[in-house]
Amino acid sequence: MSLNTYYADLHIHIGRTEAGAAVKISAANNLTFYNIAREASERKGMDIVGIIDCHSPGVQEELLHYLQQGEMTELPGGGIRYRESTLILGCELEVREPGMNAAHVLAYFPTLADMQSFTEYLRRYMKNVQLSSQRVYVPVRELQREVVQRGGLFVPAHIFTPHKSVYGSCCARMDELLEPELLAAVELGLSADSTMAGYISELDRYTFLTNSDAHSLPKIGREYNKLLLTEPTFAELRLALARAEGRQVLANYGLNPRLGKYHRTYCAACESIVDEQGASVVERCLYCGSPKLVRGVMDRIAAIADRQESFVPPHRPPYIYQVPLEYVPGLGPKTMNRLLERFGTEMNMLHRASFEELADTAGEAIAAYLMAARSGQLQLESGGGGKYGKVRSRR
């Protein structure tokens, strides 16, 4: 079978069920399983989407309904097919070991039956299995083994963010919390790229994922991956993460880390971004003296790095800075709809349309921004403390 390229965003949350039951409380109410599938297929042009929170019984009831109706189908290689997209069933869980802060991890499974079985396991160790990102009261390594033995993929989530991540809030080395051999990949998160991760040698072995962690429909695809597969299935995704049999991640598309909302250290007292030299080790704000610092990803990496210079191993694909369309100045809903009417999906606009085609539809100013975004030629303002950075201008 021939190998083809597919775009994949593997971290999209569900806000509520169609019946109105809460799943991810901080996510949008219209972020249902079906709406995610439709948005990914019809508007975003995403070939593969990992829908998180599929461990929720209410979500599983909806999925079973669409399978029985024939609107969705289970693929022989794993995954659920809806029109032009394959849906990978996943969940985000919170873990915490004694003496450490909490961290989030992701688990993906091939079939609905596999996920339903995992839900029954979680019921014994979770207070409310209906909700997203809940604490699992079981040793983390035991949880890893449970996922892998069930045929699943285990991935630590947004590994550098200051809130609930392996490096950001838990520990300085992966094996202090997790069994390294049982990790399928690691997710970088919105405030880090491959070069920044290259300062930590133990990450050399892993495949990197760049995902949106979307909490609303427009955020789907703000970070994504380009995969080389024979077909968009769970089995092929597993091979790509393992870099086996010619399958692989061809590119990581992500925000420039400066746009991430936790890139630099932030003072919650005076609301300043602390971007001075030495911010990785200071315990008080350099401007007001407050101890209320939220350590930024860049500064956390500097604190735990075991290399003086970043190293990118030969197997690492390029990390391509992708500015989401919502960041583009002047690109409002009406112009966006005109672009979608002409080009079909956001992936077509971001990767395939020429400057002339874009300018003909949206004007030269918007087209210039889009082309500059493709080549990383945008002036950016750094984010920090939970606030995203901004696009200022073209260079």
C-alpha positions, 0 to 999 in steps of 0.5 A: 500500500502507498504512503500518504500524508494526513493532518492530525490534531489529537487533543480536542475536549468535549464541553457537554453532551448533546443532552446538556450534561457537563463533560469538560467544565471549562470548555464551550457548551457547543463542543459536543462529540458530533460538532467536533467531528463535523467541524474537523471534517467540513471546516478545518479539513483535519484528516484525524482528530483525537477527541478527548473525554470519550471515557465519559458514559454520556459521550459513549451513548451518543457515539453508539447512537451515531454508529447504530444510525450508520452516520459513523462507522468503526474502521477495521484498523481502529478509529471512527470514520465520519465523512472526511475525518477519522476520530480517535477515542481518547481521554485526559486524566489527572495523576498525582504521586506522593510529594509531587503536584498533579500532572495530566496524561492522555490515553487513546484506544482503538475502539469504542468497546476498548474505551468502554472497558477502560471506563469500567476500570476508571470507575473504581478509582475516579470520583466522577467518571462523567467529567474530563481530566479527573484525578485517578487514584491509582499509582501512575505506573499502574495506570500506564500498564493498564492503558498499554495492556488494553492496546492503548497509547499513553502520552503525557500531556502539554509536558512543560506548562506550569499547571498540571504537567510532568516538567512544569509542575511535577518533576525534573525528569520523566522517570521520576513520575512515569515508566519511560518505556511505556510512553508512545509519544510526548505532547509539547504544549502551546508554549514550547517547540522542538528546539526548546525541548532539545535542551533535555536529553531524555526527550531525544527518543520520543516522537513529539506531538503538537496538538490544539488542546482545544476548548472551543470549536475555533481552536481546533487545529491551532496546532497539529501534525503532518503524518505519513500513513497508508490510511488514517486509522489507529493502527497506522497512528501507532506505527507513526508514533513508533516511527515504524515500517515507514510511518512517521510524523513528517512535521509538527505545526505549532504556535511560535512559543512566544504566542503561548500563554505560558511562555514567559514567567508572569507575576500575578501581583503586578501582572508583569511578564518577567523576561529579564535574564535570570527569570528561571531562578528568581523566587520573587518578581523583579519588578514588585518583589511579590512571590506570586510567580507563574514560572514560564515554559522557557524559564522552566526549561532553562532551570531543568536543562541538562545541555548547554545547547539544544540538540535535535536528533536526526529522526525529529521532523521540522517544527513549523510555526503556524499562526492560527487564522484567528490571530491574523489581524483584520480576518473577521467572520465575513472574510473567513466565510468567503475564504471557506466558500472558495477553498473549502477548509482551513487546511487548504487556506493554510497550505495549498492556496496561492497568494494570488488566490487568497488576495482575490478572495480576501484582499492583499493585506490578509493574503500577505499576513497568511503568506507571512504566517507560512514562512514565520515572518510575523512580529510577535508579542510574547504571552505569559501568565495565562494570556496568549501572545499577539501578532503585531505586524509583518516583518 
